[in-house]
Amino acid sequence: MGLLDNVKKNLGFGGKGADERSGAAPFDRTAERQVAEDAAAVEVSAADKAAAETAAAQATQQQAAADAAAAQEAEQEGLEPEAPEVQPQAQEAASEAAAGTGQPGPVAPRVTEVVVEQGDTMNGIAAQYGVDLGALIATNADTVPNPDRIYPGQVLRLP
């Protein structure tokens, strides 16, 4: 048996196994497992998306209630509802309303870009903002050809 025959046998193409005798192609369990894992990941992703949408809807409702409470309070005090001094009251009212319902307070706006500072690394930025390193690298592949070389002042997009 030659080298090529050994390679074919090790890859599942050679020898007189049951698949070869029946004429069927060798069955690949690895591909089957990968398909099952991919399907599970899609289900988890869909569930995460639904949970995020529900949380966003709750946060929107809480913010609307807080804005209404702040506007009412401002009106009672004779202030304009959009006056700068009313806005901190709106945030405070939202936190109080959330505490009463057991729900988290207003959600801080999501950071979408980061300016690289001296000593930053892609790994450190990914950890700091709670994103996957691979996703961070992929998101910035068009502007950062070498993820090991980032410079202060560069703007990175977060996934």
FENBEL-V406819 format. One record per pair of residues at least 4 apart in sequence whose C-alpha atoms are under 6 Angstrom apart, sorted by the first residue. I is the first residue (numbers start at 0). J is the second residue. Records with the same first field share a line. If there is no record, write none. Layout:
I = J + J
//
This chain:
7 = 12 + 13
8 = 12 + 13 + 14
15 = 19
18 = 22 + 23 + 25
65 = 89 + 92 + 93
66 = 89
69 = 73 + 88 + 89
70 = 80
73 = 78 + 80
74 = 78
88 = 92
94 = 104
97 = 102 + 103 + 104
111 = 156 + 157
112 = 155 + 156 + 157
113 = 154 + 155
114 = 152 + 153 + 154
115 = 151 + 152 + 153
116 = 151
117 = 151
122 = 132
125 = 129 + 130 + 132
134 = 138
135 = 158
136 = 140
139 = 143
140 = 144
//
